[in-house]
């Protein structure tokens, strides 16, 4: 899982190189409920299966 310090490093690099007005974090990290990558993939596959079953 990505640590807070790794996120801070990426945000710092974005700000230094692109000078954005703001950097907005979306997803589970933004809400404070970060998932392991495997869990995200599993949830995405479940969602895909659900959507395809409705077509």
N, C-alpha and C positions, 0 to 999 in steps of 0.2 A: 504494500500500500504506500502511496506517496505521503511523505511527511509534510508538516506545516512549513518546515524550513526549506524543503524542496520547492514548494509552491511559492514561497517568498522569493527564492532565487530566480524563478522563472518570471515572476511579476517584476522584479528589479530589472532583469535583462530587457523585458518588453518596454518598460518605462525609459530606460537609458537609451535604447536603440530607436524607439518609435515616438516617444514623447506623447502618449495618448492623454486625453483629458481624464480618463478613468479606465480601470481594468475591472471587469465584472466577471466573477466566478459563478458558473452555472453548475447544476447537478448536485450530487450527494455531498460534495465537499462544501458547497455554498450553504446547504441547509444544516451542516454539521453532522451528517449521518453518512460518512464515506463507506463505500463497499470495497471488498476485494475485487479485482478484475474478473475473476471467475464467476463470482456471484452476479456481477453486472451482466456478463454474457449469458448466464443461466436465465436471469430475469428477462433479457431481451428475447431469447429463444422462446420462453413461455409466452411472451406478449405476441411474438410473431405467429406462434401456433394458434393462439386465441383469435387473432385478427383473421388468419386464413380460414379458420373454422366458421367464420361469420360470412364469408364470401360465397 
